[in-house]
Amino acid sequence: MLRLVKFDGKTTYMYPSGEIAPPERIRKDFPAVDYFAHVLEINGNVCQAVMELEALRNRYNIDPSLTEEEAIAAIQAIINTPPPEPQPTPEERIAAALEFQNLLAM
């Protein structure tokens, strides 16, 4: 399960490569974090992504009237929702029906 946290400039994380990512390192690698609200995608203690909050709001069609915390919670809920079960194709349904008819004919 992925967590989204707003960049606070205080917490130290680790990059997927294993390098330590203190706030100064994140600021060096992503200078825009000091100018725009950014969200970190966290898995355990690993910072997997640094994303601008407004871009995420647009990507997931989040209501602009929500506060930053509410928007982050809504985006996190969308990201962690499992994909729906795939619907069987018409060919798969026909094959299952024919298989069932063969079993009844035995």
C-alpha positions in Angstrom: 0.0 0.0 0.0 1.4 3.3 -1.0 1.3 6.4 1.2 1.2 9.9 -0.1 2.7 12.6 2.2 3.2 16.3 1.6 6.9 17.3 1.5 7.5 18.9 4.9 11.2 19.6 4.7 11.9 17.7 7.9 11.6 14.0 7.3 14.4 11.8 5.9 13.6 9.0 3.4 15.6 6.6 1.3 15.7 6.5 -2.5 15.0 3.2 -4.3 18.7 3.0 -5.0 19.4 2.8 -1.3 20.8 6.3 -1.0 19.6 8.4 2.0 17.4 11.3 1.0 17.4 13.9 3.7 15.3 17.1 2.9 18.4 18.9 1.6 19.0 16.1 -0.9 15.4 16.2 -2.1 15.6 20.0 -2.4 18.8 19.6 -4.5 17.3 16.9 -6.7 13.9 18.6 -7.0 14.3 22.4 -6.5 10.6 23.1 -7.2 9.6 21.6 -3.8 10.3 24.9 -2.2 8.0 26.8 -4.6 5.0 24.5 -5.1 3.2 21.9 -2.9 4.8 18.5 -3.6 3.7 15.1 -2.6 6.0 12.2 -2.0 5.0 8.6 -2.8 6.2 6.5 0.1 6.5 2.7 0.3 7.8 1.9 3.8 10.6 4.4 4.2 11.4 4.6 0.4 10.6 7.7 -1.5 9.5 6.3 -4.9 8.3 9.6 -6.5 8.2 13.3 -6.0 5.1 14.8 -7.6 3.6 18.2 -7.8 0.2 18.3 -6.0 -1.7 20.4 -8.6 -0.6 18.0 -11.4 -1.9 15.1 -9.4 -5.2 16.9 -8.8 -5.6 17.4 -12.5 -4.6 13.8 -13.3 -7.1 12.3 -11.0 -9.8 14.9 -11.4 -9.8 16.0 -7.7 -12.2 18.8 -6.8 -10.2 22.0 -6.5 -12.3 23.1 -3.5 -10.7 20.4 -1.3 -7.9 21.3 1.0 -4.4 19.9 0.3 -4.8 17.2 3.0 -8.2 16.2 1.7 -6.9 16.1 -1.9 -3.9 14.0 -0.9 -6.3 11.5 0.9 -8.5 11.3 -2.1 -5.6 10.7 -4.5 -4.2 8.0 -2.1 -7.6 6.3 -2.0 -7.6 6.2 -5.9 -4.1 4.9 -6.1 -4.6 2.1 -3.6 -7.9 0.9 -5.0 -7.4 -2.5 -6.7 -8.3 -2.6 -10.4 -11.7 -4.2 -11.2 -11.9 -7.8 -12.3 -11.6 -8.1 -16.0 -14.9 -9.0 -17.8 -14.8 -12.2 -19.9 -14.6 -11.7 -23.6 -17.4 -13.0 -25.8 -15.0 -15.7 -27.0 -14.4 -16.8 -23.5 -18.1 -16.9 -22.7 -18.8 -19.0 -25.8 -16.0 -21.4 -25.0 -17.3 -21.8 -21.4 -20.8 -22.5 -22.8 -19.5 -25.1 -25.3 -17.5 -26.8 -22.5 -20.6 -26.9 -20.3 -22.6 -28.4 -23.2 -19.9 -31.1 -23.7 -20.0 -32.0 -20.0 -23.8 -32.3 -20.1 -23.6 -34.6 -23.2 -21.4 -37.1 -21.4 
